[in-house]
Amino acid sequence: MKKTIICFICCCCLLSPLTARNYQQEIDLALHAITQSKSMETLNRLVQELETSAKDQDLLVYWKAYAKYKQALAYQALHEKEKDCRKQCAKILSEGIRALEEKKHKYSEDYALLSIMRNLSIRYNATLKIPIISQAAKSDAQAAIKADSENLRAYVAAGVQDYFTPALYGGGSAYEQYFLQALALPDQTQENPYQPSWGREDAYFYLIIHYYNQGLCTKAKDLLMEALAIYPQESRLLDLADQMKKHGRL
């Protein structure tokens, strides 16, 4: 585990002018701006930049895939009523997935993001492919945990995979523990603005939904307040707050 952490940090320390940027912040801000502007121009520009510059630079390949992940979410939000929306989202995700798959050396962060992206791609693929993709997502999540048992995003990936897997296929029983484990870990094992730090908001989001659906409204409310104190602009959390207010639960 320590060897994996050190290797990933070393990749981040050998910074070129392109890698010495907080791409996560830039990508997330671009995604957030889309809710107001209804335009993907800034996000698309970042994706194009990363596609051009990534090549064999591990860190840039990772951020290229992350940008593709967010690009697919944005495209779905803006074009969900269009006929080719599913096809386009599938294409965007497949490009990001392929970029990670082709990396010669994969770290815990790569496996975690790969699992998350595969899991999202399920909604855009044919039914016959779902079991295969789901199993691949599960394998990637477990590989992420094995590579670094202190990586928050590894447990988020495992939780998301289990959350969306029907009980008939062995899912739905472990995600609460995975998400709780994620919340118990720091955002990063070594503080570095160029490394990934996302994922905690996802763990909060799914746990709040879980507790609310289980009728544990006080628990859901307390967790939501805790999450909003950290992520006051997170749209999914704000939507949950609105829904709970409408039902008199907040």
Backbone as a ProteinNet text record, in pm:
[ID]
protein_1_A
[PRIMARY]
MKKTIICFICCCCLLSPLTARNYQQEIDLALHAITQSKSMETLNRLVQELETSAKDQDLLVYWKAYAKYKQALAYQALHEKEKDCRKQCAKILSEGIRALEEKKHKYSEDYALLSIMRNLSIRYNATLKIPIISQAAKSDAQAAIKADSENLRAYVAAGVQDYFTPALYGGGSAYEQYFLQALALPDQTQENPYQPSWGREDAYFYLIIHYYNQGLCTKAKDLLMEALAIYPQESRLLDLADQMKKHGRL
[TERTIARY]
83	0	86.8	189.4	274.6	349.4	392	463.2	374.8	246	151.8	131.1	116.9	96.8	217.4	338.4	459.9	474.5	443.7	454.3	362	237.8	142.3	186.1	239	286.2	404.6	494.5	610.5	566.6	462.7	410.6	358.9	304.3	247.5	354.8	469.1	573.7	656.7	666.2	741.3	653.7	632.1	531.8	587.3	518.2	545.1	449.6	462.9	367.6	223.4	201.1	64.8	10.6	96.9	48.4	39.8	111.2	109.5	-15	-128.9	-258.1	-356.7	-446.2	-549.1	-663.6	-645.5	-744.4	-879	-876	-1003	-1087.8	-1026	-1099	-1149.8	-1065.8	-1105.6	-1222.8	-1214.6	-1319.9	-1449.5	-1439.6	-1560	-1626.7	-1545.9	-1601.6	-1670.1	-1609.9	-1670	-1803.3	-1809.3	-1935.1	-2041.1	-2000.8	-2095	-2148.9	-2064.4	-2105.7	-2211.1	-2213.2	-2309.8	-2453.2	-2473.9	-2608.7	-2664.5	-2574.2	-2617.5	-2615.8	-2505.8	-2488.9	-2557.7	-2583.3	-2640.7	-2550.5	-2421.9	-2324.5	-2208.2	-2163.8	-2052.4	-1919.5	-1917.4	-1799.7	-1671.7	-1675.1	-1554.8	-1508.9	-1603.5	-1569.7	-1515.1	-1578.2	-1530.9	-1389.8	-1361.4	-1228	-1122.7	-1156.9	-1065.7	-1042.2	-1149.9	-1138.7	-1046.3	-1065.3	-982.4	-835.7	-813.9	-677.1	-609.5	-682.1	-626.8	-608.1	-697.4	-682.7	-555.7	-523.1	-404.6	-276	-279.2	-155.7	-130.1	-232.3	-219.3	-109.6	-125.8	-29.6	7.8	137.9	182.7	204.2	159.7	174.7	62.8	98.6	-0.6	-105	-58.4	-150.8	-248.1	-198.9	-286.2	-384.5	-340.9	-432	-546.4	-513	-616.5	-715.6	-663.7	-753.8	-832.2	-776.2	-851.3	-973.5	-952.7	-1062.8	-1165.8	-1116.8	-1207.1	-1291.2	-1227.4	-1299.9	-1405.5	-1375	-1471	-1589.8	-1561.4	-1666.7	-1763.5	-1709.2	-1792.2	-1861.5	-1793.2	-1851.7	-1975.7	-1970.1	-2085.7	-2203	-2174.1	-2279.8	-2344	-2259.8	-2309.8	-2394	-2346.8	-2420.1	-2556.8	-2560.5	-2687.1	-2783.9	-2734.2	-2819.1	-2875.6	-2795.5	-2837.6	-2912.5	-2890.8	-2944.3	-3026.5	-3076.1	-3142.6	-3266.1	-3326.1	-3445.6	-3412.8	-3286	-3246.6	-3228	-3254	-3254.8	-3119.9	-3011	-2879.7	-2806	-2878.4	-2814.5	-2742.9	-2811.3	-2751.6	-2626.2	-2635.7	-2522.8	-2403.2	-2428.1	-2320.2	-2255.6	-2337.3	-2284.1	-2199.2	-2247	-2171.7	-2036.3	-2034.6	-1910.6	-1811.9	-1861	-1775.8	-1712.6	-1795.3	-1745.3	-1647.1	-1676.6	-1587.4	-1449	-1443.6	-1314.7	-1234.6	-1303.4	-1236	-1192.2	-1279.1	-1247.9	-1127.6	-1126.6	-1016	-883.5	-887.9	-765.7	-705.8	-790.7	-741.7	-698.4	-773.6	-739.2	-602.3	-567	-442.1	-320.5	-341.3	-227.7	-143.3	-12.7	75.5	77.6	76.7	80.3	-42.2	-128.5	-249.3	-233.3	-280.7	-276.9	-419	-430.3	-561.6	-657	-607.1	-691.8	-746.5	-662.9	-706.4	-817.3	-797.7	-897.6	-1030.1	-1022	-1143.8	-1224.8	-1157	-1226	-1278.1	-1199.8	-1241.5	-1369.8	-1377.8	-1497.7	-1619.2	-1600	-1708.9	-1760.6	-1668.7	-1707.5	-1776.4	-1726.7	-1792.7	-1936	-1948.5	-2080.6	-2179	-2132.3	-2217.4	-2251.9	-2158.4	-2180.6	-2288.9	-2321.4	-2423.5	-2556.7	-2591.9	-2721.7	-2729.2	-2613.7	-2612.5	-2581.1	-2570.8	-2535.6	-2651.3	-2637.3	-2740.2	-2751.3	-2872.7	-2900.4	-2805.9	-2775	-2689	-2547.5	-2505.4	-2370.5	-2362	-2476	-2477.5	-2403.8	-2430.1	-2358.5	-2206.9	-2161.2	-2017.6	-1955.7	-2023	-1972	-1974.8	-2082.2	-2095.9	-1985.8	-1954.6	-1848.7	-1713.3	-1692	-1565.6	-1553.5	-1664.6	-1664.9	-1634	-1689.2	-1663.6	-1517	-1462.2	-1320.8	-1228.9	-1262.2	-1181.8	-1186.9	-1305.1	-1319.7	-1238.3	-1243.1	-1166.4	-1016.9	-977.6	-836.3	-791.1	-880.6	-848.9	-825.4	-910.1	-895.3	-767.7	-741.2	-621	-494.7	-496.6	-378.7	-353.9	-462	-448.8	-573.2	-560.5	-675	-713.2	-638.5	-671	-720.1	-754.1	-803	-954.3	-1000	-1143.7	-1219.9	-1165.6	-1237	-1251.6	-1161.9	-1173.7	-1301.2	-1332.4	-1452.8	-1579.3	-1567.5	-1680.7	-1714.9	-1612.4	-1634.2	-1701	-1652.3	-1711.2	-1855.1	-1880.1	-2014.8	-2111.9	-2068.4	-2153.9	-2188.3	-2087.7	-2110.8	-2213.4	-2199.7	-2292.8	-2430.8	-2433.8	-2560.9	-2649.5	-2589.9	-2666.8	-2680.6	-2622.9	-2637.3	-2759.1	-2856.4	-2975.2	-2939.6	-3021.2	-2997.9	-2993.3	-3071.2	-3074.9	-2937.1	-2852.9	-2718.2	-2610.7	-2651.7	-2554.5	-2523.4	-2599.6	-2572.9	-2665.6	-2644.8	-2735.5	-2714.9	-2609.7	-2591.6	-2468.5	-2378.2	-2250.7	-2226.1	-2308.1	-2275.4	-2273.2	-2359.2	-2359.2	-2223.1	-2168.5	-2038.9	-1926.9	-1935.6	-1833.8	-1836.3	-1956	-1966.9	-1925.7	-1960.4	-1917.6	-1765.6	-1706.7	-1560.7	-1498.2	-1559.8	-1510.5	-1512.7	-1622.2	-1634	-1534.1	-1489.3	-1394.5	-1250.3	-1228.3	-1093.5	-1071.6	-947.2	-918.8	-937.6	-957.8	-973.8	-849.8	-732.9	-606.3	-516.3	-438.6	-344.3	-222.3	-191.6	-86.1	-143.2	-146.5	-208.2	-132.1	-202.3	-141.1	-251.4	-246.2	-353.4	-364.6	-263.5	-266.2	-318.9	-340	-393.6	-545.6	-613.1	-758.3	-795.8	-905.5	-957.8	-1109.6	-1171.1	-1316.1	-1366.4	-1498.1	-1559.5	-1638.2	-1596.4	-1667	-1812.8	-1834.1	-1971.1	-2059.2	-1999.2	-2074.2	-2116.6	-2025.4	-2056.7	-2171	-2163.7	-2272.4	-2404.8	-2402.1	-2523.3	-2595.4	-2522.9	-2586.5	-2628.6	-2552.5	-2590.6	-2717.5	-2727.7	-2847.2	-2970.6	-2961.7	-3073.5	-3108.4	-3005.9	-3028.2	-3102.9	-3056.6	-3120.3	-3262.5	-3281.5	-3414.4	-3512.3	-3466.9	-3553.3	-3582.2	-3492.1	-3512.9	-3601.1	-3644.4	-3728.2	-3649.4	-3516.2	-3430	-3408.8	-3517.8	-3518.7	-3427.9	-3422.4	-3335.1	-3188.8	-3154.6	-3018.1	-2984.7	-3081.5	-3062.6	-3046.3	-3129.1	-3124.4	-2990.4	-2945	-2818.2	-2701.3	-2704.4	-2596.1	-2600.2	-2720.1	-2734.9	-2680	-2711.1	-2660.5	-2507.7	-2453.9	-2308.8	-2246.6	-2310.3	-2258.8	-2266.1	-2377.7	-2394.8	-2298.2	-2255.9	-2157.3	-2023	-1997.5	-1871.9	-1888.8	-2006.1	-2032	-2160.9	-2159	-2281.4	-2335.3	-2253	-2297.6	-2321.9	-2311.4	-2329.7	-2476.6	-2503.3	-2641.5	-2722	-2659.3	-2733.1	-2777.6	-2692.7	-2728.2	-2837.1	-2827.8	-2930.4	-3065	-3062.6	-3186.5	-3247	-3161.9	-3211.1	-3274.2	-3210.5	-3264.3	-3402.3	-3418	-3547.2	-3654.1	-3618.7	-3714.6	-3756.1	-3659.3	-3690.2	-3775	-3751.4	-3833.7	-3978.3	-3996.3	-4131.2	-4211.4	-4141	-4207.8	-4202.7	-4161.3	-4161.6	-4057.9	-3950.7	-3846.8	-3724.8	-3729.5	-3614.9	-3660.6
-120.3	0	125.8	129.9	247.7	270.5	159.3	171.2	235.4	195.1	251.4	399.8	438	578.9	661.2	610.9	683.2	698.9	591.9	597.6	704	709.1	807.1	948.8	965.2	1096.9	1140.3	1046.3	1078.6	1127.1	1062.8	1105.5	1248.4	1284.4	1417.2	1521.5	1472.4	1567.1	1609.5	1523.9	1557.3	1640.4	1764.2	1846.3	1931	1924.7	2015.8	2132.9	2240.2	2351.4	2305.7	2202.3	2154.1	2079.6	1997.4	1918.6	2001.8	2114.7	2199.9	2288.2	2223.6	2292.3	2207.3	2273.1	2200.8	2168.5	2063.2	2028.9	1988.9	1924.8	1887.7	2011.9	2113.1	2236.5	2301.9	2306.1	2367.3	2292.5	2160.4	2077.9	2089.6	2083.2	2091.1	2228	2333.6	2468.4	2483.5	2424.2	2429.8	2356.6	2244.2	2168.4	2247.3	2307.8	2385.3	2504.4	2566.9	2684.2	2649.7	2524	2481.3	2494.3	2479.8	2491.8	2632.4	2730.2	2868	2906.6	2871.9	2916.4	2826.1	2700.6	2600.5	2579.6	2607.5	2590.7	2505.5	2412.2	2325	2376.1	2498.5	2550.8	2540.6	2585.7	2584.5	2441.9	2355	2215.6	2147	2170.6	2110.4	2157.4	2283.8	2337.6	2267.9	2242.1	2170.5	2027.9	1963	1827	1824.7	1917.5	1923.2	1948.3	2034.8	2064.8	1939.8	1865.4	1745.3	1633.8	1625.5	1526.4	1550.8	1677.5	1714.8	1692.1	1721.9	1722.3	1596.5	1512.4	1398.5	1301.4	1241.7	1145	1044	1035.7	934.8	989.4	1110	1166	1113.6	1028.4	958.2	1051	1160.1	1249.2	1315.5	1355.3	1419.1	1319.4	1194.8	1091.4	1073.9	1073.4	1061.8	1177.5	1300.5	1416.4	1422.7	1369	1358.6	1268.4	1153.8	1061.9	1125.1	1195.3	1262.9	1367.9	1442.6	1544.3	1479.1	1364	1290.4	1244.7	1202.1	1161.2	1277	1393.1	1510.3	1559.1	1544.4	1585.2	1501.5	1372.3	1284.4	1325.1	1357.9	1402.5	1531.9	1623.5	1751.5	1732.3	1647.4	1624.4	1562.4	1469.4	1407.5	1512.2	1601.7	1703.9	1801.8	1836.2	1937	1879.6	1752.5	1697.6	1569.5	1546.1	1419.7	1393.4	1496.6	1477.6	1454.5	1467.5	1449	1300.8	1266	1126.3	1057.6	1129.1	1065.2	1084.9	1127	1155.6	1032.7	920.6	797.8	757.9	765.7	728.3	818.8	948.6	1044.4	1027.3	1006.6	985.5	858.5	754.3	628.5	649.5	729.1	757.4	834.5	936.3	1017	930.1	848.8	763.8	658.8	601.2	497.6	555.4	681.4	745.9	763.4	802	816.8	682.7	583.6	448.5	391.7	408.2	356.7	422.7	553	624.2	562.7	529.1	467.7	323.8	250.8	110.8	99	196.7	190.2	236.1	285.6	323.3	200.3	211.1	97.1	62.7	163.9	143.3	210.7	131.3	185	187.8	296.7	313.2	304.7	310.9	302.9	407.3	529.6	636.7	601.7	541.2	503.1	398.4	297	190.2	243.7	335.1	390.3	468.3	555.3	633.7	543.2	443.5	348.5	277.4	236.3	170.1	262.6	386.3	484.4	507.8	521.5	548.6	427.3	309.5	188.8	180.3	207.2	197.2	295.5	417.4	517.2	474.1	410.9	371.1	265.6	196.2	90.7	145.3	266.2	321.9	352.4	352.9	385.3	263.9	146.7	27.3	-70.4	-163.8	-266	-355.9	-407.2	-489.2	-608.5	-670.8	-789.2	-759.4	-634.8	-597.3	-561.8	-537.5	-487.2	-577.7	-710.1	-795.1	-791.1	-784.6	-782.1	-651.7	-539.8	-408.6	-397.4	-443.9	-437.7	-517.4	-634	-716.3	-649.6	-585.8	-514.1	-397.3	-326.6	-215	-263.6	-378.2	-436.5	-475.2	-537.1	-578	-457.3	-349.1	-227.7	-166.4	-164.2	-107.1	-186.7	-318.9	-402	-385.5	-366.8	-342.3	-209.3	-110.2	20.8	8.4	-68.7	-88.3	-166	-269.1	-350.8	-268	-178.9	-96.3	8.2	57.2	158.4	152.7	87.4	68.2	196.3	303.4	430.9	533.8	488.1	578.4	591.5	707.9	735.1	699.1	734.4	712.9	564.8	482	337.7	284.4	331.5	286.7	348.9	471	532.6	450.3	410.5	329.4	197	131.9	4.3	24.3	135.1	164	191	270.6	302.5	175.9	90.3	-34	-121.8	-135	-217.7	-153.6	-21.6	52	27.4	25.1	11.6	-132.7	-226.4	-367.4	-426.4	-480.8	-539.5	-653.8	-670.3	-777	-914.1	-929.5	-1055.6	-1094.6	-992.6	-1017.1	-993.8	-996.7	-987.9	-848.6	-749.6	-612.4	-564.7	-440.8	-376.6	-408	-480.7	-518.6	-455.6	-403.9	-357	-207.7	-139.5	-0.5	92	69.6	157.4	154.8	36.5	25.1	85.6	68.5	127.2	280.6	338.1	483.5	537.3	464.4	505.3	499.6	395.4	385	503.1	542.2	656.6	783.1	806.2	926.5	926.2	808.1	798.9	827.7	836.6	857.7	1003.1	1047.9	1184.5	1191.1	1310.9	1328.6	1283.2	1303.5	1262.2	1202.5	1101.8	1045.5	1136.9	1212.7	1314.6	1440.5	1549.7	1672.2	1724.5	1739.2	1785.9	1838.9	1965.7	2024.5	1965.2	1890	1833.4	1690	1631.7	1496.4	1500.7	1389.6	1383.4	1400.9	1468.6	1483.8	1470.5	1436.3	1426.5	1297.3	1287.1	1161.8	1168.3	1252.2	1258.5	1301.3	1396.3	1442.9	1331.1	1239.9	1126.3	1032.2	1005.5	918	977.5	1107.7	1173.8	1158.8	1185.6	1184.3	1049.6	941.2	809.5	763.9	799.4	762.1	835.4	962.7	1040.4	979.6	945.7	881.4	749.2	672.1	541.5	556.3	645.8	662.7	717.6	808.8	865.4	757.7	675.9	569.3	461.6	449.3	351.5	407.5	532	594.4	653.2	656	712	860.7	935	1074.5	1164.7	1142.5	1224.3	1202.4	1076.8	1043.3	1105.7	1098.4	1157.2	1308.6	1371.5	1516.9	1560.1	1490.6	1526.7	1513	1408	1385.5	1490.5	1529.3	1632.5	1765.5	1801.9	1926.5	1924.7	1809.6	1793.5	1809.9	1749.3	1755.3	1896.6	1966.1	2101.8	2201.2	2171.7	2258.2	2252.4	2138.4	2120.3	2159.6	2124.4	2148.2	2229.4	2357.2	2438.8	2464.2	2443.4	2467.7	2339.2	2225	2097	2079.6	2080.4	2082.4	1959.7	1843.1	1722.3	1730.6	1784.5	1798.8	1903.9	2011.7	2115.7	2062.5	1978.2	1916.2	1824.9	1750.7	1665.1	1749.4	1862.9	1951.3	2003.2	2040.7	2088.9	1980.6	1858.3	1747.9	1718.2	1720.6	1692.3	1803.4	1928	2039.7	2024.2	1984.3	1967	1863.1	1763.8	1655.3	1676.7	1797.7	1831.2	1757.4	1715.3	1639	1723.4	1851.4	1938	2071.6
0	0	0	92.1	101.2	-29	-93.2	-219.7	-325.6	-329.1	-425.9	-403	-276.9	-243.4	-287	-255.2	-288.2	-438.6	-515	-660.6	-718.4	-669	-721.5	-685.3	-564	-522.1	-607.7	-636.4	-719.8	-857.3	-913.1	-1043.4	-1035.4	-920.6	-903.2	-872.3	-818.7	-782	-902.1	-1004.1	-1123.3	-1215.3	-1177.1	-1241.7	-1354.9	-1467.4	-1577.7	-1560.4	-1638.3	-1627.5	-1646.3	-1729.5	-1752.3	-1631.5	-1566.9	-1453.3	-1326.5	-1321.7	-1202.4	-1200.4	-1215.8	-1212.3	-1134.5	-1067.7	-993.6	-1090.5	-1166.7	-1268.6	-1207.6	-1092.1	-1030.3	-1003.8	-948.1	-919.3	-1047.4	-1149.9	-1276.9	-1340.1	-1339.7	-1401	-1322.5	-1189.4	-1106.2	-1116.1	-1122.2	-1137.5	-1273	-1375.8	-1509.5	-1511.4	-1441.8	-1434.6	-1358.9	-1247.2	-1167	-1246.1	-1326.9	-1404.6	-1508.8	-1549.8	-1651.7	-1601.3	-1471.3	-1415.4	-1435.8	-1448.2	-1469.1	-1616.5	-1685	-1823.9	-1925.6	-1887	-1979.4	-2100.6	-2082.6	-2189.7	-2140.1	-2224.4	-2189.3	-2244.5	-2291.7	-2361.9	-2279.2	-2152.7	-2069.3	-2041.4	-2008	-1980	-2105.1	-2218.2	-2343.5	-2378.3	-2348.3	-2376.4	-2289.8	-2163.4	-2074.9	-2124.1	-2168.1	-2219.6	-2340.9	-2432	-2552.7	-2517.8	-2421.7	-2378.1	-2322.7	-2240.8	-2180.2	-2283	-2379.4	-2485	-2565.7	-2584	-2661.2	-2583.4	-2453.2	-2374.3	-2292.1	-2272.6	-2181.7	-2225	-2341.5	-2394.5	-2286.2	-2252	-2156.4	-2015.9	-1988.6	-1854.5	-1765.9	-1670.9	-1588.8	-1528.3	-1469.3	-1399.9	-1496.8	-1613.2	-1710.8	-1772.6	-1788.2	-1837.6	-1738.5	-1610.5	-1506.5	-1516.6	-1527.2	-1531.8	-1661.8	-1769	-1893.8	-1871.5	-1806.3	-1779.5	-1685.5	-1583	-1488.5	-1560.9	-1650.9	-1728.7	-1817.2	-1873.6	-1955.7	-1870.7	-1749.8	-1656	-1631.2	-1601.9	-1575.4	-1703.2	-1816	-1944	-1974.7	-1945.1	-1967.4	-1878.9	-1753.1	-1661.6	-1711.7	-1759.5	-1809.6	-1935.1	-2023.5	-2148.7	-2118.8	-2025.7	-1986.7	-1932.6	-1848.9	-1787.6	-1889.7	-1990.2	-2087.4	-2207.4	-2239.1	-2363.8	-2343.9	-2222.3	-2193.8	-2281.1	-2335.9	-2417.7	-2566	-2599.7	-2739.4	-2772.7	-2896.9	-2940.4	-2921.8	-2949.4	-2945.4	-2813.2	-2708.7	-2580.4	-2523.9	-2519.5	-2464.3	-2542	-2673.6	-2758.4	-2734.2	-2722.4	-2702.3	-2564.7	-2462	-2326.8	-2321.5	-2387.5	-2392.3	-2459	-2564.8	-2638.5	-2550.6	-2482.1	-2395.1	-2286.3	-2222	-2114.3	-2165.7	-2281.4	-2336.3	-2364.8	-2406.6	-2432.8	-2303.7	-2196.2	-2067.8	-2011.2	-2022.6	-1974	-2049.1	-2180.3	-2260.8	-2222.3	-2193.7	-2154.3	-2028	-1931.4	-1807.5	-1830.3	-1909.6	-1936.9	-2002.6	-2085.1	-2160.2	-2080.9	-1959.2	-1875.8	-1842.9	-1857.6	-1829.9	-1681.8	-1598.6	-1453.9	-1391.5	-1333.4	-1271.6	-1120.1	-1060.7	-916.8	-861.3	-731.3	-667.2	-722.9	-744	-795.8	-934.4	-1017.9	-1152.5	-1146.1	-1063.5	-1051.7	-996.6	-900	-840.4	-944	-1019	-1121.8	-1232.4	-1269.5	-1372.2	-1330.6	-1204.9	-1153.2	-1158.2	-1114.5	-1114.3	-1256.5	-1351.7	-1489.9	-1553.6	-1526.1	-1578.3	-1523.9	-1395.9	-1333.4	-1396.3	-1424.3	-1489.6	-1631.8	-1699.9	-1839.8	-1854.9	-1745.9	-1752	-1804.2	-1761.7	-1801.9	-1951.5	-2018.9	-2161.8	-2249.5	-2188.6	-2264.2	-2275.4	-2367.9	-2388.5	-2266	-2241.3	-2123.6	-2112.6	-2224.3	-2222.7	-2171.8	-2185.5	-2143.2	-1995.2	-1933.4	-1795.7	-1697	-1694.1	-1597.2	-1614.6	-1738.3	-1766.3	-1716.8	-1747.5	-1705.5	-1553.2	-1492.3	-1346.9	-1277	-1329.1	-1270.7	-1286	-1400.9	-1423.1	-1325.5	-1303.2	-1208.9	-1067.5	-1031.7	-899	-884.8	-987.6	-984.6	-971.7	-1044	-1036.3	-896.3	-836.5	-702.3	-600.7	-611.6	-519.3	-542.7	-668.8	-700.2	-640.2	-640.9	-582.4	-432.1	-365.4	-220.6	-190.1	-269.5	-248.4	-268	-367.2	-396.1	-288.6	-226.7	-120.6	-32.3	80.3	170.1	243.8	222.2	286.2	185.4	67.4	-37.6	-28.1	10.1	22.7	-103.1	-219.6	-346.3	-381.1	-329.6	-351.9	-287.9	-167.9	-97.5	-156.9	-206.7	-276.4	-399.9	-475.1	-595.3	-561.4	-456.7	-414.5	-368.3	-298.3	-250.5	-363.7	-461.4	-576	-653.6	-673.3	-747.3	-675.3	-544.1	-466.9	-460	-449.6	-439	-560.1	-677.5	-800.8	-850.1	-777	-814.2	-744.2	-819	-756.8	-660.9	-557.9	-459.7	-527	-633.7	-708.4	-759.6	-784.8	-837.2	-731.6	-605.2	-496.6	-446	-489.1	-446.8	-336.9	-295.3	-201.3	-55.4	-20.1	120.1	184.8	104.6	160.3	143.4	64.1	31.1	151.8	250.8	368.7	437	455.6	521.8	437.7	306.6	218.8	229	226.3	232.4	370.4	475.6	609.7	622.3	561.6	562.9	488.6	377.4	300.5	385.7	457.1	539.8	655.4	695.1	806.4	763.6	632.6	579.8	538.3	534.7	486	335.4	283.1	138.7	62.7	122.1	62.3	169.9	133.1	229.1	245.3	140.4	146	80.9	154.7	102.3	-19	-129.3	-253.4	-344.1	-384.4	-465.6	-605.6	-648.3	-782.9	-785.2	-669.4	-658.7	-640.6	-669.8	-649	-501.8	-478.1	-341.5	-338.7	-453.6	-464.3	-398.7	-385.8	-342.2	-212.8	-119.1	9.4	-10.6	-101.6	-126.1	-181.6	-257.3	-310.2	-198.3	-106.5	6.9	90.3	115.2	187.9	112.5	-15.6	-97.9	-90	-112.9	-114.3	24.8	125.7	262	306.1	272.6	308.5	243.1	114.9	45.4	112.2	144.7	208.6	340.5	427.7	557.9	543.5	450.1	428.6	379.8	286.3	233.8	337.1	434.7	541.8	653.8	638.3	740.5	856.7	841.8	946.5	917.9	929.1	884.6	967.4	1096.9	1181.8	1144.6	1120.4	1080.8	945.6	853.9	721.6	731.9	814.4	832.5	891.2	994.9	1060.3	962.8	884.1	788.3	677.4	637.3	534.4	584.3	709.1	765.5	774	809.9	816.5	677.8	577.4	440.6	384.6	408.6	356.3	420.6	542.9	608.9	536.5	471.4	397.6	251.3	195.1	52.2	34.5	71.6	66.9	-73.3	-177.2	-314.7	-392.9	-327.8	-397.8	-436.4	-566.8	-616.8	-573.6	-569.3	-530.1	-385	-299.8	-158.8	-140.7	-217.2	-210.3	-258.4	-361.5	-409.8	-303	-233.1	-125.1	-14.3	16.7	120.4	79.7	-46.7	-96.1	-85.1	-123.4	-117.3	26.6	117.5	257.8	318.7	276	323.9	277.8	151.5	96.6	172.2	225.6	298.8	450.2	489.5	631.4	712.7	646.7	716.1	748.4	715.4	738.7	796.8
[MASK]
++++++++++++++++++++++++++++++++++++++++++++++++++++++++++++++++++++++++++++++++++++++++++++++++++++++++++++++++++++++++++++++++++++++++++++++++++++++++++++++++++++++++++++++++++++++++++++++++++++++++++++++++++++++++++++++++++++++++++++++++++++++++++

